[in-house]
């Protein structure tokens, strides 16, 4: 989670998140990466090879320039309903005003929230 104070709209915030994830993958030496997002416009722009001239064009170009650092990079659109955990983490970052990286881990407070959302079968 990274706070971006100058994100003027959700498209910019999603593009910045994608760029941040791409750069993190490079720093970690990951060769194959799948980036998932719930804003179809940004995912399509990241998948496209042509030049983007929209408000997020510069960010998309930065993402495109990072592609060569990976053997495989996949941009995958997921529905917002499938992305609940990411939104909870983003809201938590906004409330706390701090940034944090999660690698194969979820904060305990969010695990509890997930258990509340997905009740266990009481057979």
PyMOL commands that set and color helices and strands:
alter all, ss='L'
color gray80, all
select helices_A, chain A and resi 10-27+40-47+57-69+80-82+84-96+108-117
alter helices_A, ss='H'
color red, helices_A
select strands_A, chain A and resi 32-37+72-77
alter strands_A, ss='S'
color yellow, strands_A
deselect
rebuild
show_as cartoon
